[in-house]
Structures are given as structure tokens and as C-alpha cells.
Amino acid sequence: MISPAHDVQAAVPATRLAEAARYALLRRLAPSMRHHLVVNLQPIGMIYEVMERRLRTAEPNLDDVHESAQKINGFARAALASCLNVVSWLAPEEGSVSTAADGVRECMGLLATSLTFRGYALRNEVGSVPGEVRRASMRNVLTASLIHLTDESPPPAEIALTAQARESSLELGLTLRPTDGEKGFATEPGYRPIAWADVEALAAAESVELVREGRQRVRILIPWAPAKA
């Protein structure tokens, strides 16, 4: 017997399901994005205070002042790059691609701190894999899968990521293993859990294939991006 909830879900267009899943994912990623935005802005104020004190001296050392100004410029450039990068999560750039190593490193870098606070560790076992995939596909499906696995399994635990090249796709493997240690100290997520249906909706929107192997392993097959002319 099909449940009423299943009837409702079946009646909702796939694009609407993907949009709802993407909104939920971005809400869950927001704290990590905020951290990445401010990490390069916070040092600017401290460097400015040091530079101001140096300029108040009777004979300021201009070399030191110049060095501080260069640091401010460097952090400002990095902050601008972070802002542009976050915008590309909200509005993906058409044609933007990523290698397996770079894409996994970016997604893990975004989530590592928040997952550590929750009691989960990430282990990157992805080596150099030839070929490129759509950056948006990697971002949406991989981050959603990571969050889903951690929402569904209690800490402490570790997630290992692997990758291998197939003929028509990049295969990513995510394996969650319970571990011993601290259970984490972060509060409950500020938004709803990412359900497996969310991951499926995002994968379908990106033409990505998912294979679920029990509750603690997921395989993601992302089609290769067309070769550049």
C-alpha cells in the first residue's frame, strides 16, 4: 500500500524536489560558509591596530608599516576570493569543472570544522585521478551525502573518502565507521536533517548516480565533464 506522503512526493515535480533539497543543503552549509567568509577578515582589524600604533611613534619604521599594509592587502584579496566562491555556491558558474582531488578537498575543507565539532572526522584517501567533473555536481551531491551520513549515524565516527576513474564517470566512495573518542560538543544542527530523498533529488538534478550500500556506505558516480576544445 502506498502511503499518502508517497503520493504527495510523487506529485511534486522533480525540479521542485531538487530546489527544496538544495535550499536545505545551503541552510546546513551556511555556518561553514560564514566561517570561511570571516576567517580572512578578522586579521585585518588586528593588523590595522598594530599599524596604527606604529604610526603614532615619533619616528615610525616605514618598512614595518609597509609590511602591515601588504598583509592587509593580502587578507583583503583572500576575503574577496572567499566571497566570490560562496556566491558560486548560490549561483553555480556555467562550465565550471573540478578534478576529483580538488573537488573533494574543497568540500572537505568547507565541512571539516563543523563535523569535527559534532564528533566526526574526515579522512581523504583520494589520490590523483585523471579527468574533470562539473563542480556543481561534486559540491551538491558530495556535501549532501556527507551531511546525510553524519545526520543518520551517531558520533564519534570517521568518514573515509576514496575515488576511482570509470569509463564514463568518477566514482566517489564514502564509508562511515564508528570510532572511539569524544562525541563532539556542538549543538544540534540549526536546520532540518538532510534526508536520503534530498540526496537523491540533488543527484537526479545533476545526472549523478547513487548507490547506497547499507546505512554507512555510499557510492557517487559523477559523469565526466565534456573535454574542453
N, C-alpha and C positions, 0 to 999 in steps of 0.2 A: 504493500500500500504506500502510495506517495504522500508525503506529508504536505500540509498547506504551505509551510515555509519553502519546501522544494518547489511547489507550484509558483510561488511569488518569485523565487530566484530564476526559475526557468523563463518567466515572463519578462524579466528585465533584460534589455539589450546588453550584449557583451561589452559594448563601449562604455555603458553606464557603470557596469560592474568594475571595469578596469579603472575608470575615473574615481570611483569610490575607494578602491584599493590603493590607488596612487595617493589620494588625499590622506588616507590613514597612514600610509608609509611616510609621507612627508611630515605629518604631525609627530610621528615617532622619531624621525630623524632631526627634528627641529632643535632639540637641546644640543645634539652633537654639532650641528651646523653653527649654532650660536657660539659654542666654544671655539670652533675654528675661525670664526669671524673676529673674536675679541683677542685671540692669543697673540696676534701681531700688533694690536692697538695698545694693549696695556703697557708695553715697554716704552712707548713713545712719551707718555707723560713723565715717567721716571727719568728718562734721558733728558727731557726738557728741563726738569728741575735741576739736574746736575749741571747742565749747560748754563742755566741762569745764574747759579751760584758762582760758576767760573767767571762769568762776565761781570759780576759785581766786584771782583777783586780789583785792586789798584792797577795791576798790570796783568790782564788776562793772557793766558797762553793760547794764542790763536790756533796753534796746531791741535790742541785738545778740543777747542770749540769746533774746529772744522771736522774733527773725527766724530764728535757727537752729532753734528749736522748730517754727516754721511750715514750714521746709524739710523737717525730718524727717517732719512730718505729711504733707506733700505727696508725698514719696517713698514713705512707707508706704502711702498710698492708691493710688498708682500700682502698687506691688508687689502689693497685694491685687487690683487690677483685672487684672494680668497673670496671677496665679494662677487667678482665675475664668475668664479667657479660655482658658488652657491646659486647664482641666477641660472646657470646652465642646468642645475638640477630641476629647477622650476620650469624652465623652457629649454628643453634639450636642443643642442645645435645640430642642424641637419648635416649628416655626413660625418659627424664626429665619431672616430673609432679609437679602439684601445687594444693593446696586446693583453694577453692573459695575465702576465706578471704585473703590468701597470694597473690594470683594472682591479685585480684582487688587492693590490697594495693600497689603492685609493679607498676602496670600500672598507677594508680592514682598518685603515688609518682613521676613517671617519667614526667607526663604531667601537674601536678598541677601548677607549677610556670609559665610555658608558657601560659597556659589557663587563669590564673589569670591576667597576663599582657594584654591579649586580651579581658578581661572583663567577663570571665566565671568562675563560682565557681563549685566545685565538692563536692557532699555530699555522703559519704559512708554509706549506710544503710545495708551493707552485714554483717550478723552475722556468727555464726559458722555453717557451712553446711558440713555434713559428705561427704566423697568421694574426689577423686582427678581427675583432667583432665590433658591433655597434656599441658605443659607450653607454648609451641609454639602456640597452638591453642588459648589459653587465650590471650597471648601477641598480636598476629597479629590481631585477629578479634575485640577484645575489644578496643585496641588503635585506630584502623582504624575507628571503629564506633564512638568513642568519637570525633575524629578529624572531621569526616564527619558531625556529628550533629552540631558542632560549626562552620564549614565552611558554612553550609546551613542556619543557623539561626543567626541573628544579636545579638550582646550583648546590654545590660547586660542580662545574663541568668544564670541559675543554672541547673546542671545535677545531678539527684539523681540515684544512683545505688543500685539495690536490687538483691537478689539471692534466689533461692529455689531449692531443690533437686527433680528431677523427676526420674521415674523408670530407664530410660536409659540415662539421660543427666542432666547436670547442666543448669538451666535456669537463665540467667542474664537479668535484665530489666534496660533499660536506658531511663530516662524520662527527657526531657529538658523543663524547664519552664522559660519564661521571668520574669525578676525581675526589681526592681528599683535600681538605683545607678549609679556608674561610668561605662562608656562604654569601659574602658580599654585604654591603651596608646601605645600598641605595634604596630609596623608597619605591613603591610600585610605579610602573610607567604612568605618565601623565595622560595617556590616551589609551584607547582600547587595544587589546592584543591583536597581533597580525595572525589571522586565521589561514589555514591552508587554502581555503577558497580565494583569499586575497592573492596569495602567491600564484595560484592557477590563473586568476584573471589577468594579472600583470604579465605572466608568461605568455598567455594566449595573445595579448595585445602586442607583444614583441616577437611573436612567432618562435618562441622558445619552448623546447620540450622538457617536461619534468618527469622524473622517475622517483617515486617515493619507496624506499626500502625500509619498512618499519617506521618507528617513531623517531629514530635517531640518525637516519642517513637519507640524504637527498642527492640526486644527480641532476645537473642542469646542463642541457645541450643547447648551446647558443650558435645559431648559424654564422658561418664566416661572412664577413663583410665583403662586398664585391671588390675585386682588385682595382687599385687606382690606375687610371690611364697613364 
